Amino acid sequence: MLRIALLTTALLFASGAVSAADTPAKPARAEAVDANLAKAIAGDWRDPKNSARDAFRNPGQTLTFFGVRADQKVVEVTPGGGGWYAEILAPYLRDKGRYGAAMVDPSVLPEGRGRDYQQKSLDDLKARLAAHPSRFDKAAIVLFDPKQPRFGEAGSTDAVLTFRNVHNWVSAGTADGYFKAFFEALKPGGVLGVVEHRAKPGTDMETMRKSGYMTEALVIELATKAGFVLDARSEVNANPKDTADHPNGVWTLPPTNRHDAEEAQKYRAIGESDRMTLRFVKPAAKTPDQYPAER
């Protein structure tokens, strides 16, 4: 029988602008996808609609780039698509690691559209996990307050992952709080993996908020302000066909398709958005012998 843990964050897992061009980072290195991860991606429990998007979301290469291993404790922050990555991560981490889906607690929000949206997102994820208890029975759903986010006990988590969410936090003015909470939850040496719709360099803030596309420089600034170091970038989720200047922003493109019916072929040919894929690391704490001697 499926048991989904609805936990408080405390129980899960006992400045100036920075130029992306000037921020050092190792180039992405192509690595073979772990056989068990490949098996999870190919699993027949996945929604066929989700599997059809693999060509744009590249889950194997993305998770490998982030360094996710089967024995890790991983938190995915606000999973989208009713659990698109949860379908992969929960079974992959089931036996040796732990998967936690951090979701906004609808009860802390005022009544209205925002609360209804978060409740539907939570219900959709619970339904997805309940559909295959033999694969998802050890997945945990943790609820958090977006005004004071927490994603586990301090220093308890190996990896925090977020896919196409930063634009929401920037628009809401809560991004700094999220990145600070990511940093707190991670172990020293832990990884923050970010995939986000990519704006052209130099795009102004108002345009970013309206379009849903963020510049790499902004995301790097948010992470470095919280204490992270940019470790590497990957172009695995890049789409050079995407000009990032559509009439309804990123939502013009698949899978949202907010456009006139006669333009369907045009946007289908472009495909999903151009996306940055960034790996940040929480620096390890210095040992006493690493500090300069007092003078």
N, C-alpha and C positions, 0 to 999 in steps of 0.2 A: 504494500500500500504506500503510495507516495506521501512523503512528509516534506513539506516545504517550510523551512524555518523562517518565520517572520521575526527578525531579531532587531534589537536596538543596535546602533553602531558600536556601542561600547562592548558588545558581546561578540562581534564578528572577528574571528582570528585573534583566541587568547593571545639706483633705479634710474632713470632716464631710459629712453627707447634704445633697444638693442638692434643693430642692423644684422639681418640674417646673413648678408654677404660677409660681414666681419666676424661672425661667430664661428670659431673653429669646430669642426665635427669630422669624424672619420667618414670616408665614403662608405656607402652601403656595400656589403659583401654578400654575394649570392651564396646561399647555403642550401643544402638538401633538406627537404621537409621530412621531419621525423615520421617513421612508418605509422606509428600510432595516431599521430595527428592527421596524416593523410587518410587513415581509416575513419576517423571521426568526421572528416570533411565529406567522405564518400558515403556516410551512413544513410541507410534507407529511412531513418526516423526524421530526417530533415524535410522541411516543407519544400516541395519541388519549386515553388516560386522563389524561395531563398537560394536554392542551389543554382537556379538560372542566373543569379546575380554574381556568381563567383568570378566571372570574367572581369567584372568591374571592381569587385571588392578584394579579390586575391587573398583569401584567408590563410592559405598555407604559407605563402611568402611573407605576408604581413606578420603573422604570429611568430614565424621563425626569425624574422628581422628583429622583433621585440625581445627575442630570447626566451619566450615562454616554454617552460618544460613541464612534463607531466607530474612532477613531484612538488610543484610550487603552490603557494597560496595566492590566488589571483582575484582581484576585484575588478569587475567591469562596471563602470559608472553610467547610469541611466541607459541600459540596453534599449536599442530601438528595434522596430520591426517585429515586436512581440517576442524578441529573443533570437535575433539573427545569429549573433555570435554565441549566445548561450547554447544553441543546438550543437555547436562544435566544442566549446570550452568545457561545458559541464561533463559530457562523457569522457573527454580527453583527460580531465583532471580527477575523475571520479575515484579511482582506486588508490592513487598515491598522493594527490594534491587536494586542493579544495577550490571550488568556484563560488564566488559570492557576487550576486547581482545587486548593486546599490540603486535603489529606486526612491524617488521623491515620495514622502509620506503625504498622501492626499489630505489627511485629517488636519494637517497644520496649515493648510491653505484656506483662504476665504472662499465661500461658495461662489461659483461662477465657472466660466469656460476653462480657466487654468486648472482648477480642481478637477473638473470633469475629465479633462485630457489626461491628467496624471492617474486618475482612477482607472480609466480605460487602459492605459499603458500597463498598469499593475495587473489588472484583470487578464489582459492578453498574455502577459508573461506567465502568470500562474497557470493559465489554460494550456499554454505550450508545454510547460514542464510536466503538467499532469497527464499529458497525452502519452508520454513514454516513461513511466516510472522506473523501469529497469535501467534507463540511461541517465535520468535526471533526479533520482531519489536523494542524492547527497548534495544537490545544489541548494544554496541558501539565498533567500531574498532578504536584504537588509534595508530598512526604511530610514530615511534621513530628512532633516529639515534643511531646505536649500539656503536658508538665511544663516544657518550655523552647521554646515556640513561636516560630518565625521565619517570616516570609512574604515574604522577598526581601531583597535588599541594601538597606541603609538609604537612604531617600529615593528609591527607584526606581519607585514605583507610583503611578498616578493615582487609583485607587479600590480600596477594599477593601469587599466586600459580604458580609453574613451574614444569612441568613433563618431565623428561628425556631431559633436555637442558643443564645442567651444563657442560657436556663434550664438547659441542660446544664452549662455552665461554672460557673454559680452553684452548682448542686448538687454539682459536683466540687471546688469551692473553687479553681478555676483562672482565674476570670474576669479578675482583675487582670492576670495574665500575658498573656492574649490581647489585651486592649485596649492594653497597653503595646507588644506586638508589632505591632499594627495601626499605632500611631502611628509606630513606628520605620520601618516599610516604606514609608509614604506620603511623597510629595514635599510640601514646604511648599505649602499651598493644596489638598492632596489631600483627597478625600472618603471618609469612612466612612459607609456606608449600612447601617442596621439595621432589620430587621423582626422583631418579637417579639410573642408572645402577651401581651395587656395585662391586668394585674390592676387591680382597683379601687384608687384612691388610698388609702394607709394600710394596705394588706394587709401582715401581718407576714411575716418571712422564712421561718418554718417553713411557713406556708401556701403561700407562693410556691414553695418547693422541692417541696412535695408536689403542687401543682396544675399546675406548668409555666407558670403565668402570672406575669409580672414587672410591677412597677410602672414607669411611665415615670421616676419619680424615681430608682429604683435604676439603671436603664440610663444615665440622664444622669449620675448620680454616677460610675459606672464609667468612662464616657468622659471626663468632665472631670478626674477624678483622673489619667488618662493624658496629659492635656494638650490634649484636643480642646475645641472650642467648638461648642455646639449652634447650627446655622445655620438650620434650618427643620424644621417638622413637617408631616406630611400625614395626612389621614384617609382616604386612598384605600383602605386595607385595614381600615377600621373595620367592625364588625358589631354594631349596637345590639341585635340579638336575643340576643347572647351575654351571659349573666349572670356568667360566669366562676366559677361555684360548683358545678360538676358533681361527682357522686360519685367519678368516676375522673379528675378534673382535666380538662385540655384534651384528654386522650386519649379522653374520652367522645365527643367530637364527630368528625365526618368530618375527615380520611379514616381515622383509626384505628378509630373506632366501638367503643370498649370499653364496651359496655352490653348489657343484656338485649335479646333479639331483639324482644320486644314493645314496646320503646321506640324502635325504629328510626325510625318516622315522626316522633316528637317531635324527635329530634336531627337528622334530615334537614331538618326545617323550620327549625331554627336555622342550619344550615350550618356552615362552618368558623369558627374562633375570631375574636374581636375582636383586632385587631393594631395596635400602634403602628408608625409608619413615621417614622424620625428620620434627619436628615442632619446629620452632624458634619463639621467642617473642621479640618484641622491648620493652625494659624496660620503665616503666612509669617514667616520670620526677619526680625528688624529689621535695617535697614541702619544704618551708623554715624550718619547724620544724623538718625535717629529717636530716638536716645538723648539724654537731657538732658545739657547741657554740665556738665562737672565744675566744682565750686565749691571 
